[in-house]
Amino acid sequence: MPTLAVIGTQWGDEGKGKVVDYLAGEADVVVRFQGGNNAGHSVKIGEELFKLHHLPSGILRPGKLAVIGNGVVIDPGVILKEIEDIQARGKGADNLRISDRAHVIMPYHKLLDGAEERLREGAKVGTTGRGIGPAYADKAARLGVRMGELVDEPLLRNRMDFLVPLKNKMLEALGSDQRVDGKKAFEDYAGYGRSLKPFITDTGSMISEALSKGRKVLFEGAQGTMLDIDHGTYPYVTSSSTISANAAAGAGIPPTAMGAIIGVVKAYTTRVGAGPLPTELHDETGERIAEKGGEFGTTTGRTRRCGWLDLAVLRYSHSLNGFTGLALTKVDVLGGLDEVKVCTHYTVDGKRLSSFPPDMRTLERVVPVYRSFDGWDDLEPARLEDFLNGGLARLPRSMRYYVGFLEKEIGVPVHLLGLGRRRSELLDLRRERW
């Protein structure tokens, strides 16, 4: 099948945006299939950095159809601002299509998000406060507003006349003194609908038609496998399914249409917010990695917690997603360290765990077992072009050994190797193009 899914293997922030942007050069259609504007992708083209939140990374490629699928929840004000921003920087949005079945983040969703998180006190999950969770909750409760309804003003008014008073009562019950002004909210959202109407359509049919014509479709995941609502480190997860199986459901196509799956692996491990991170570094090395790697959230600006690469996480991620290839990013960030470590497995009470623990109480008690590797020198800019042109053989010996060890342990080849932030600084190791 002419499809390729790009999935985060860890807790997000693995560098999926750059990988998708690179692979979009070979694609005809790029589809975002889950999440909301709580996920950010950074793409550097030359010296210009683009920070995307709703828009698929493929939007930056002229002539590619960029699709936001039905599995995404959309803040219409945010996406309009994002469209304006890229247009002001010389990038078009005429190639954007938004599913009429995608759900809308309403103003009360953001207020409820904040109110619920405040009530959690010591059990906060680190939500971004952008209304993603409450929007997905309303979708499941059949109280959601969909993009197709946003462009039907009489229907939108009818829905909001019921929903706004209901949500205001919920805010009151949660102890919040904030309320939604129904009249203003309707005027704002009806205006958003008018502005977004040219982009809203039945995207599932469009993707199916593209596949029937043999066109290449690239599916862009947001967040990472360990934040999956079902299989991640619950409750410290996102509100949608982030694994490859959801690409079909979130885009509106059958699972038989899915083909290759690339897992994006950061050369170390990070996560934002609360929740266990077994290999977390609470020392100068962790601070150095965070600073050199620019580990600050694209969407939130929060500093990411950093730790060594965790193979227990990657094996579990592979078992859920079925990767056919890996994209190993930010290998350059580890340059200059005398020693690089990798967690090979966990123990609890002195016993080796044979699988990833399903409950947080066990995960909080695990002891990572490490294997040490010789470090490698910083990749000097003057030699980077030589590395990119010369392939794997030109890279430092210790780095090659690190890459080979990862491939052997996971049983999946590394197809792309990230040696810098730019689109042009991905080393393509694939034997065959997609």
Secondary structure, DSSP 8 states (H G I E B T S, - for coil): --EEEEEESSSS-SSHHHHHHHHGGG-SEEEE-SB-TT--EEEEETTEEEEESSS-GGGGSTT-EEEE-TTBEE-HHHHHHHHHHHHHTT---TTEEEETTSEE--HHHHHHHHHHHHHHGGG-----SSSHHHHHHHHHTT---BHHHHT-HHHHHHHHHHHHHHHHHHHHHTT------HHHHHHHHHHHHHHHGGGEE-HHHHHHHHHHTT--EEEE--S-GGG-TTTSSTTSS-SS--STHHHHHHHTS-GGG--EEEEEEESSEEE-SSS--TTB--SHHHHHHHHHTT-B-TTT--B-EEE-EEHHHHHHHHHHH--SEEEEE-GGGGTT-SEEEEEEEEEETTEE-SS--SSHHHHTT-EEEEEEEE------HHHHHHHHHH-GGGS-HHHHHHHHHHHHHHT--EEEEE-SSBGGGEEE--SS--
